[in-house]
Amino acid sequence: MALASGMRLSARALLRPWSPLRGKALGCTEPAAGGGNGARLFGSQRVLVEPDPAAGVAVMKFKNPPVNSLSLELLTEFVISLEKLENDKTFRGVILSSDCPGVFSAGLDLTEMCGRNPAHYAEYWKAVQELWLRLYLSNLVLIAAISGACPAGGCLISLTCDYRVLADNPKCLIGLNETLLGIIAPFWFRDTLVNTIGHRAAERALQLGLLFPPAEALQVGMVDQVVPEDQVQSTALSVMAQWMAIPGEEHREGQQLWVLVGEQSPLPPQPDAPGETRKF
């Protein structure tokens, strides 16, 4: 989430003591289909990355059939791919989508939370928290292109994004439905939902485990746009172009921003100007 990029260093510091990135290295690259601009696919068994360096945008697709459940392996591979894009200054935006028809992500993998030892539970939940923080505090613009069902953990991932585009299909339900499974949503799930749709709407949605169809999701503010199913990806790319038009950090390097009371200016204040100044 680009708006939280100023907090990224503290987030990385929080993550370090939890658990280092684990799992396999990224797979071999291959030329992207129809790819000019030297664009190349990369990723891993469960995450596909389609970069467009010329546009400064990459598409990241979950590919953990049948329902893109968030297994420990997928969580680890996704964070590795995201970090690779964050470290490559070519990219400023990422579109999150699915390589599995009919589903964005069904959420947490329940087999990771049943019949395992306590050490595994701890490792799994740390991986879930790491994914959430890395997305929420990312310096990249994140847009969710949701063309399938998006409950529970899938909904959480979309809520960390700067913008959400949902397919106009009654099967494309979105929400945090943990209570229907006898599970209490963690407080950080709750707070992310409250930040998006407000306290009262979130309270009701969490208590009843509501899954919103497209029109209701748009009305409550859980998504920003509902479009025909075949236009989800193109709409996400169009919206991303608006963010890409905003000057990035490279255009602000070396510039001093002087903050006065109630205003900002790239020029230093006059000696008799009210307020105080700070250099960024």
C-alpha positions as CSV (number, residue, x, y, z in Angstrom):
1,M,0.0,0.0,0.0
2,A,1.7,3.1,-1.3
3,L,0.2,5.4,1.3
4,A,2.0,3.5,4.1
5,S,5.4,3.5,2.5
6,G,6.8,5.9,5.0
7,M,6.5,3.2,7.6
8,R,8.3,0.5,5.6
9,L,11.6,0.5,7.5
10,S,9.9,0.0,10.9
11,A,7.8,-2.9,9.4
12,R,11.0,-4.6,8.1
13,A,12.5,-4.2,11.6
14,L,9.4,-5.9,13.0
15,L,9.6,-8.8,10.6
16,R,13.2,-9.7,11.1
17,P,12.9,-11.3,14.5
18,W,9.8,-13.3,13.4
19,S,11.2,-15.6,10.8
20,P,13.5,-15.1,7.8
21,L,12.1,-15.8,4.4
22,R,12.0,-19.5,3.9
23,G,11.4,-21.8,1.0
24,K,12.7,-22.3,-2.5
25,A,14.4,-19.7,-4.6
26,L,12.6,-18.1,-7.4
27,G,12.2,-20.2,-10.5
28,C,13.9,-19.7,-13.8
29,T,12.7,-16.9,-16.0
30,E,11.2,-17.2,-19.5
31,P,10.1,-14.8,-22.1
32,A,6.7,-13.3,-21.5
33,A,4.0,-14.2,-24.1
34,G,4.0,-11.5,-26.7
35,G,6.5,-9.6,-24.6
36,G,8.4,-6.8,-26.2
37,N,10.3,-4.5,-23.9
38,G,12.4,-7.5,-22.8
39,A,9.7,-8.3,-20.2
40,R,10.2,-11.7,-18.6
41,L,8.1,-14.0,-16.5
42,F,9.4,-15.1,-13.1
43,G,8.0,-16.5,-10.0
44,S,7.7,-19.9,-8.4
45,Q,5.4,-22.9,-8.3
46,R,2.5,-21.1,-6.7
47,V,3.0,-17.4,-7.8
48,L,3.4,-16.1,-11.3
49,V,4.8,-12.7,-12.0
50,E,4.2,-10.9,-15.3
51,P,6.4,-7.8,-15.4
52,D,6.0,-4.8,-17.7
53,P,9.2,-2.8,-17.1
54,A,8.2,-0.1,-19.6
55,A,5.1,0.7,-17.7
56,G,6.7,0.1,-14.3
57,V,4.0,-2.4,-13.4
58,A,3.9,-6.1,-12.7
59,V,0.9,-8.5,-12.4
60,M,1.2,-11.1,-9.6
61,K,-1.1,-14.1,-9.9
62,F,-1.9,-16.7,-7.3
63,K,-1.7,-20.2,-8.8
64,N,-2.4,-22.7,-6.1
65,P,-5.3,-24.7,-7.5
66,P,-8.0,-25.5,-6.9
67,V,-8.9,-22.4,-4.8
68,N,-5.6,-20.5,-4.1
69,S,-5.6,-21.5,-0.5
70,L,-2.9,-19.6,1.4
71,S,-0.6,-22.4,2.3
72,L,2.7,-21.8,4.0
73,E,4.5,-22.4,0.7
74,L,2.4,-19.9,-1.2
75,L,2.8,-17.3,1.5
76,T,6.5,-17.6,1.5
77,E,6.8,-17.6,-2.3
78,F,4.5,-14.6,-2.6
79,V,6.6,-12.5,-0.1
80,I,9.8,-13.4,-1.9
81,S,8.3,-12.3,-5.3
82,L,7.0,-9.1,-3.8
83,E,10.4,-8.3,-2.2
84,K,12.0,-8.9,-5.6
85,L,9.8,-6.3,-7.2
86,E,10.2,-3.8,-4.3
87,N,14.0,-4.0,-4.6
88,D,13.8,-3.4,-8.4
89,K,13.3,0.4,-8.8
90,T,11.9,-0.3,-12.3
91,F,8.6,-1.1,-10.7
92,R,6.2,1.2,-8.9
93,G,2.9,-0.8,-9.1
94,V,1.6,-4.3,-8.7
95,I,-1.7,-5.8,-9.7
96,L,-2.8,-8.8,-7.7
97,S,-4.9,-11.3,-9.4
98,S,-5.5,-15.1,-9.8
99,D,-4.5,-17.7,-12.2
100,C,-7.3,-20.0,-11.0
101,P,-10.7,-19.4,-12.7
102,G,-13.6,-18.5,-10.5
103,V,-11.6,-17.7,-7.4
104,F,-9.2,-14.9,-6.2
105,S,-8.3,-16.8,-3.0
106,A,-10.3,-18.9,-0.7
107,G,-8.2,-17.7,2.2
108,L,-6.1,-19.5,4.9
109,D,-5.3,-23.1,4.3
110,L,-7.2,-24.9,7.2
111,T,-5.0,-27.9,6.9
112,E,-2.1,-25.7,8.1
113,M,-4.1,-25.1,11.3
114,C,-5.2,-28.6,12.2
115,G,-3.4,-31.8,13.2
116,R,0.1,-30.0,13.3
117,N,2.5,-29.3,16.1
118,P,2.6,-26.0,17.9
119,A,5.9,-25.0,16.2
120,H,4.2,-25.3,12.8
121,Y,1.2,-23.2,13.9
122,A,3.6,-20.5,15.1
123,E,5.5,-20.6,11.8
124,Y,2.3,-20.5,9.7
125,W,0.7,-17.5,11.6
126,K,4.0,-15.6,11.4
127,A,3.9,-16.1,7.6
128,V,0.3,-14.9,7.4
129,Q,1.2,-11.8,9.5
130,E,4.3,-11.2,7.4
131,L,2.3,-11.3,4.1
132,W,-0.2,-8.8,5.6
133,L,2.4,-6.4,6.8
134,R,4.5,-6.6,3.7
135,L,1.5,-5.8,1.5
136,Y,0.0,-3.1,3.8
137,L,3.3,-1.3,4.2
138,S,4.6,-1.8,0.7
139,N,6.0,1.2,-1.1
140,L,4.4,-0.1,-4.3
141,V,1.0,0.9,-5.5
142,L,-1.2,-2.2,-5.1
143,I,-4.4,-2.9,-7.0
144,A,-6.6,-6.0,-6.5
145,A,-8.1,-7.4,-9.7
146,I,-10.8,-9.7,-8.3
147,S,-12.5,-11.9,-10.8
148,G,-13.6,-14.7,-8.5
149,A,-14.7,-15.5,-4.9
150,C,-12.7,-13.6,-2.3
151,P,-13.5,-14.7,1.2
152,A,-11.5,-14.6,4.5
153,G,-7.8,-14.4,3.9
154,G,-8.4,-13.5,0.2
155,C,-10.5,-10.6,1.3
156,L,-7.7,-9.5,3.8
157,I,-5.2,-9.4,1.0
158,S,-7.5,-7.3,-1.2
159,L,-8.1,-4.9,1.8
160,T,-4.4,-4.2,2.0
161,C,-4.5,-2.8,-1.6
162,D,-4.9,0.8,-2.6
163,Y,-7.7,0.0,-4.9
164,R,-10.0,-3.0,-5.6
165,V,-11.8,-3.9,-8.8
166,L,-14.4,-6.6,-8.5
167,A,-16.1,-8.6,-11.3
168,D,-19.9,-8.1,-11.7
169,N,-20.7,-11.8,-11.1
170,P,-23.0,-13.1,-8.3
171,K,-20.4,-15.8,-7.5
172,C,-17.8,-13.1,-6.8
173,L,-18.5,-12.8,-3.1
174,I,-16.1,-10.9,-0.8
175,G,-15.9,-10.6,3.0
176,L,-14.4,-11.9,6.2
177,N,-16.6,-14.9,7.0
178,E,-14.6,-16.5,9.7
179,T,-17.5,-16.6,12.3
180,L,-19.4,-19.0,10.0
181,L,-16.6,-21.4,10.5
182,G,-16.5,-20.9,14.2
183,I,-13.3,-18.9,14.0
184,I,-12.7,-15.4,15.4
185,A,-11.0,-13.1,13.0
186,P,-7.7,-11.8,14.5
187,F,-7.7,-8.1,15.6
188,W,-5.6,-7.1,12.6
189,F,-8.1,-8.6,10.2
190,R,-10.8,-6.6,12.0
191,D,-8.8,-3.4,12.0
192,T,-8.1,-3.6,8.3
193,L,-11.8,-4.0,7.6
194,V,-12.7,-1.1,9.9
195,N,-10.2,1.1,8.2
196,T,-11.9,0.3,4.9
197,I,-15.7,0.3,5.5
198,G,-16.0,1.9,8.9
199,H,-16.7,0.7,12.4
200,R,-20.4,-0.1,12.4
201,A,-20.4,-1.8,9.0
202,A,-17.4,-3.8,9.9
203,E,-18.9,-4.8,13.3
204,R,-22.0,-6.2,11.6
205,A,-20.0,-7.9,8.8
206,L,-17.7,-9.7,11.2
207,Q,-20.4,-10.8,13.7
208,L,-22.5,-12.3,10.9
209,G,-19.7,-13.5,8.7
210,L,-21.1,-11.6,5.7
211,L,-20.0,-12.3,2.2
212,F,-21.0,-9.4,0.0
213,P,-22.1,-9.7,-3.6
214,P,-20.7,-7.2,-6.0
215,A,-23.4,-4.5,-5.7
216,E,-23.4,-4.6,-1.9
217,A,-19.6,-4.7,-1.7
218,L,-19.5,-1.5,-3.8
219,Q,-22.2,0.1,-1.7
220,V,-20.4,-0.6,1.6
221,G,-17.1,0.5,0.3
222,M,-15.3,-2.9,0.4
223,V,-14.4,-2.5,-3.3
224,D,-14.0,0.7,-5.4
225,Q,-15.3,-0.5,-8.7
226,V,-17.5,-3.2,-10.1
227,V,-17.1,-4.0,-13.8
228,P,-18.0,-6.8,-16.3
229,E,-15.9,-9.9,-15.7
230,D,-14.0,-9.5,-18.9
231,Q,-13.0,-6.0,-18.0
232,V,-11.5,-6.5,-14.6
233,Q,-7.8,-6.7,-15.7
234,S,-8.1,-3.8,-18.2
235,T,-9.8,-1.6,-15.6
236,A,-7.1,-2.4,-13.0
237,L,-4.5,-1.4,-15.6
238,S,-6.3,1.8,-16.4
239,V,-6.6,2.7,-12.7
240,M,-2.9,1.9,-12.2
241,A,-2.1,4.4,-14.9
242,Q,-3.5,7.2,-12.7
243,W,-1.1,6.3,-10.0
244,M,1.8,6.0,-12.4
245,A,1.1,9.5,-13.5
246,I,2.0,10.8,-10.0
247,P,5.7,11.7,-9.7
248,G,7.7,8.9,-7.9
249,E,10.4,9.2,-5.4
250,E,13.1,9.5,-8.0
251,H,11.6,12.9,-9.1
252,R,11.7,14.2,-5.5
253,E,15.3,13.2,-4.6
254,G,17.3,16.2,-3.5
255,Q,14.3,18.4,-3.2
256,Q,13.7,20.2,0.1
257,L,10.1,20.4,1.3
258,W,9.5,23.3,3.7
259,V,6.5,22.8,5.9
260,L,4.7,25.9,7.2
261,V,1.6,26.2,9.3
262,G,-1.2,25.1,7.0
263,E,0.9,24.9,3.8
264,Q,3.7,23.2,1.9
265,S,6.2,24.7,-0.5
266,P,9.4,23.5,-2.2
267,L,10.9,26.9,-1.4
268,P,12.4,28.0,1.9
269,P,10.3,30.4,4.0
270,Q,11.0,34.1,4.3
271,P,12.7,35.2,7.5
272,D,9.4,36.6,8.8
273,A,7.2,33.6,7.8
274,P,5.2,32.2,10.6
275,G,5.5,28.6,11.8
276,E,8.5,26.3,11.7
277,T,10.3,24.4,9.0
278,R,11.6,20.9,8.5
279,K,13.8,19.4,5.9
280,F,12.7,16.0,4.4
